[in-house]
Amino acid sequence: MTSSIFKVETVEHLNFLGHGLIASSILYCGIEMGLFNALGESPKSTQQLEDELNLDTRATLALLSPLAAMGLVEREEALWKNSAVSDKYLVKGNASYMGTYFAQTLYEGQHKRMGRLLDVLKSGEPFGKEMVYGEEWRSRARIVIPGQHEGSLATANYLMKKKILDLSKNKAFLDLGCGSGAYSIAACQTYPQLKACCVDFEEVLEVTKEFIEASGLSKRITTQSLSYLHDPLPEGYDVIWFGGTLNGYSGKQIQKIMAKVYGVLPDGGQLTLYDYFLYNDRTGPIFAALMNINSFMGSSEAHYLTLGEMEQLLKEIGFRNVRHEPLINEMTWLFWADK
């Protein structure tokens, strides 16, 4: 199913796709240099931006012109200002800020290795030392996790406040592959009766604990270091959550993990998760397909599942009432399953 957001239909579209590295590099520079923050305060002239960004006129205009062409900044007479989307997502301090995610998690985290995609496709060997949940990935946790936290927290708050993930009758929330702990934090902030446990690798949990402490929830959110693929899972939790952490594993590994989840859930307990699942014919969604390339690059095990494959896998294990719906448009899908 071709994307409804972006599909290459003309030579102009193809040309923009070919210039994608330049476009993402310009976005990265605007974030890193504080351009969107400066314009978030008030519209500014070229001279004012030169002074604030410590650039000469040539460099300032080289940065502004493509950002304006892409609709990220606008010009009214002699003043530059952020577009609405930049004001919402690229100005630090806003609840929906995603600048760290775009600059660090996506740009710094992926561009270097994507230059090796052809080599990985031909050899079948991952780039680096199993970068998805492996040694190299864990060593970069302090760089990767803060960027992921912004996007995760925005999604988590949306799920809780809209009661898409309704935990009003639950008591104990197990967050497997917790990352920054954003989902546990949002869950406990929304539901005062809830306690949570964040599970991840020790290198990740060092960062997780800082976010939990900053949220003031250290008494209600605990942490536990383990591999949910290899180690026994904690018991006593009536809802178990995975937040986009399965796409680095093979189908057989996911089946093993889900069987372990089923084994520790009480009767009436619920599994909830989201991930980058593909349509059953594997023709999209576009962002899910692109994000799964990242997993392919980083893991020799990764085999991203279709929606139908995931649904069938859960039913074969014994889960009931398996259902799913889109979460982030053309990127992630949310699954529920009952025991």
C-alpha positions in Angstrom: 0.0 0.0 0.0 1.7 3.2 -1.2 2.0 5.9 1.5 -0.7 8.6 1.7 1.8 11.0 3.2 4.7 10.8 0.7 5.0 8.8 -2.5 7.4 9.4 -5.4 5.1 10.3 -8.4 7.1 13.0 -10.3 10.7 13.8 -11.1 10.4 16.6 -8.6 9.6 14.1 -5.8 12.4 11.9 -6.9 14.7 15.0 -6.9 13.7 15.8 -3.3 14.4 12.2 -2.3 17.8 12.4 -3.8 18.5 15.6 -1.9 17.3 14.1 1.4 20.8 14.0 3.0 21.2 17.7 2.4 17.7 18.5 3.8 18.2 16.5 7.0 21.6 18.0 7.4 20.1 21.5 7.2 17.5 20.6 9.8 20.2 19.2 12.1 22.3 22.4 11.8 19.2 24.6 12.5 18.5 22.6 15.7 22.1 22.4 16.9 22.9 26.1 16.3 19.7 27.2 18.2 18.0 28.9 15.2 14.5 27.7 16.1 15.0 28.7 19.7 16.1 32.1 18.7 13.0 32.6 16.4 10.8 31.1 19.1 11.4 34.2 21.2 10.4 36.6 18.5 10.8 37.2 14.7 14.2 38.5 13.9 16.1 40.2 11.1 19.0 38.5 9.2 21.4 40.8 11.1 19.9 39.8 14.5 20.3 36.1 13.6 23.9 36.7 12.5 24.7 38.1 15.9 22.8 35.5 17.9 24.2 32.5 15.9 27.7 34.0 15.5 27.6 33.6 11.7 28.4 35.9 8.8 25.7 37.0 6.4 26.6 34.4 3.8 26.3 31.5 6.2 23.1 32.8 7.8 21.3 33.0 4.5 22.7 29.6 3.4 21.0 28.2 6.5 17.8 30.2 6.3 17.0 29.8 2.5 16.5 26.0 2.4 14.7 26.0 5.7 12.3 28.6 4.3 11.9 26.6 1.1 11.0 23.5 3.1 8.5 25.5 5.2 10.3 25.4 8.5 10.9 29.1 8.7 8.9 32.0 7.0 9.8 35.6 6.1 7.6 38.6 6.5 9.3 41.6 4.9 12.7 42.0 6.7 11.9 39.5 9.6 12.3 35.7 9.8 10.0 33.6 12.0 9.4 29.9 12.7 6.6 28.2 10.9 3.8 26.7 13.0 5.3 23.2 12.9 8.8 24.5 13.9 7.3 26.4 16.8 5.6 23.3 18.1 8.3 20.7 17.7 11.7 22.5 17.4 11.7 25.1 20.2 13.2 23.9 23.5 10.9 24.1 26.5 7.7 23.2 24.6 6.0 20.1 25.7 6.1 18.7 22.2 9.8 19.4 21.6 11.5 16.8 19.4 14.7 18.5 18.5 17.0 16.1 20.3 15.2 13.2 18.7 15.7 14.6 15.2 19.3 15.9 15.8 20.8 13.1 17.9 18.7 9.9 17.6 18.0 10.2 13.9 20.7 12.3 12.4 23.8 11.5 14.5 22.6 8.0 15.3 21.9 6.9 11.8 23.5 8.9 9.1 27.0 7.6 9.6 26.0 4.0 9.4 23.5 4.5 6.5 26.5 5.2 4.3 27.3 1.5 4.8 23.9 0.2 3.9 25.1 -1.2 0.6 27.8 -3.2 2.3 25.4 -4.6 4.9 22.8 -5.6 2.2 25.5 -7.4 0.2 27.2 -9.1 3.2 24.2 -9.7 5.5 26.5 -8.7 8.4 25.4 -5.9 10.8 27.1 -2.5 11.0 29.2 -2.5 14.2 28.8 -4.9 17.1 25.1 -5.8 16.9 24.0 -2.2 17.3 20.3 -3.0 18.1 20.4 -3.8 21.8 23.9 -5.2 21.6 27.2 -4.1 23.0 27.7 -1.0 20.9 24.1 0.2 21.3 24.2 -0.1 25.1 27.5 1.8 25.2 25.7 4.7 23.5 22.7 4.7 25.8 23.5 8.1 27.3 23.5 9.6 23.9 20.5 7.8 22.4 18.1 7.6 25.3 17.6 11.4 26.0 16.6 11.9 22.3 14.2 9.0 22.5 12.7 10.3 25.7 11.1 13.4 24.0 9.2 11.4 21.4 8.3 8.6 23.9 7.0 11.0 26.5 4.8 12.8 24.0 3.4 9.6 22.8 3.0 8.2 26.3 1.1 11.3 27.5 -1.2 11.1 24.5 -1.9 7.4 25.2 -2.7 8.1 28.9 -4.6 11.3 28.7 -6.8 10.1 25.8 -7.3 6.8 27.7 -6.2 4.9 24.7 -4.2 3.0 27.2 -6.7 2.8 30.1 -4.9 1.7 33.2 -7.6 2.8 35.7 -8.2 -0.7 36.9 -4.6 -1.9 36.9 -2.2 -1.9 39.9 1.2 -2.9 38.6 2.8 -1.9 35.2 5.8 -3.8 33.9 7.7 -1.7 31.3 9.9 -4.1 29.3 12.7 -2.4 27.3 11.8 0.8 29.1 14.5 3.1 27.6 14.0 6.4 29.5 11.0 5.1 31.5 8.7 7.6 29.7 5.8 5.2 29.6 6.1 4.3 33.3 6.4 7.9 34.2 3.3 9.0 32.2 1.3 6.0 33.5 2.1 6.7 37.1 1.5 10.5 36.7 -1.9 9.7 35.2 -3.0 6.9 37.4 -2.1 7.5 41.1 -3.0 3.9 42.2 -0.3 2.4 39.8 3.2 1.2 40.6 5.6 0.4 37.8 8.9 -1.5 37.2 11.3 -0.4 34.4 13.3 -3.3 32.9 16.2 -2.8 30.6 20.0 -3.3 30.4 22.1 -1.8 33.2 23.7 0.8 31.0 20.3 2.1 30.0 18.9 2.0 33.5 21.6 4.4 34.7 19.9 7.0 32.5 16.4 5.8 33.2 16.9 6.4 37.0 17.7 10.0 36.3 14.5 10.6 34.4 12.5 8.8 37.2 14.1 10.8 39.9 13.5 14.1 38.0 9.8 13.1 37.7 9.5 12.7 41.5 8.3 9.1 41.1 11.2 7.2 42.6 8.9 5.7 45.3 6.5 4.3 42.8 8.8 3.3 39.9 11.5 0.7 40.5 14.1 -0.7 38.0 15.4 -4.1 37.3 18.3 -5.1 35.0 17.7 -8.1 32.8 17.4 -9.4 29.2 13.7 -10.2 28.6 14.9 -12.6 25.8 17.2 -14.6 28.0 16.2 -14.1 31.7 13.1 -15.0 33.7 10.5 -12.1 33.8 9.3 -10.5 37.0 5.9 -11.7 38.2 3.0 -9.8 39.9 2.2 -7.3 37.2 -1.3 -7.2 35.6 -0.3 -5.2 32.6 3.0 -5.6 30.6 4.1 -3.0 28.1 6.7 -3.0 25.2 7.3 0.4 23.7 8.9 -0.1 20.3 11.6 -2.6 21.4 10.8 -5.7 19.4 12.0 -4.7 16.0 15.6 -5.8 16.6 14.6 -9.4 17.1 13.7 -12.3 14.9 10.2 -13.8 14.6 11.3 -16.8 16.7 12.8 -14.6 19.4 9.6 -12.5 19.5 7.6 -15.7 19.9 9.8 -16.8 22.8 9.5 -13.4 24.5 5.7 -13.3 24.1 5.4 -16.8 25.5 7.3 -15.7 28.6 5.0 -12.7 28.9 2.0 -15.0 28.7 3.5 -17.2 31.4 3.9 -14.4 34.0 0.7 -12.5 33.4 -2.2 -13.4 35.7 -5.5 -14.5 34.3 -7.2 -11.3 33.1 -3.9 -9.5 32.7 -3.1 -7.5 29.5 -0.2 -7.3 27.1 0.1 -3.9 25.4 2.8 -2.9 22.9 3.6 -0.8 19.9 6.2 -1.3 17.2 7.0 -0.7 13.5 4.9 -3.4 12.0 4.4 -3.7 8.2 1.3 -4.1 6.2 0.6 -7.8 5.3 1.9 -7.3 1.8 5.0 -5.5 3.1 4.5 -2.4 1.0 4.6 0.0 3.9 3.8 2.0 6.0 6.6 4.3 4.9 8.1 5.3 8.3 7.8 1.8 9.6 9.6 0.5 6.6 12.4 3.1 6.9 12.8 2.6 10.7 13.1 -1.2 10.1 16.1 -0.6 7.8 17.8 0.8 10.9 17.2 -2.5 12.7 18.4 -4.4 9.7 21.6 -2.4 9.7 22.1 -3.0 13.4 21.2 -6.6 14.0 21.8 -9.9 12.2 18.6 -11.2 13.9 16.1 -8.5 13.0 13.1 -9.6 11.0 10.3 -7.1 11.1 6.9 -8.7 11.3 3.7 -7.8 9.5 0.5 -7.0 11.4 -1.0 -10.4 10.4 2.1 -12.3 11.6 2.1 -10.5 14.9 -1.6 -11.2 15.5 -1.2 -14.8 14.6 1.8 -15.2 16.8 -0.1 -13.9 19.8 -3.1 -16.0 19.2 -1.0 -19.2 18.9 0.5 -18.5 22.2 -2.9 -18.3 23.8 -3.7 -14.6 24.0 -7.4 -13.6 23.5 -9.0 -10.5 22.1 -6.0 -9.6 20.0 -6.5 -6.2 18.3 -4.5 -3.4 16.9 -4.8 0.2 15.6 -2.5 2.8 14.1 -0.6 4.9 16.7 1.8 7.3 15.0 0.6 7.8 11.4 2.4 5.5 8.9 5.0 4.5 11.6 3.7 2.5 14.6 0.9 0.3 15.5 -0.6 -0.3 19.0 -1.5 -3.9 20.0 -3.6 -5.2 22.9 -4.0 -8.8 23.9 -5.7 -10.4 27.0 -4.8 -13.5 28.9 
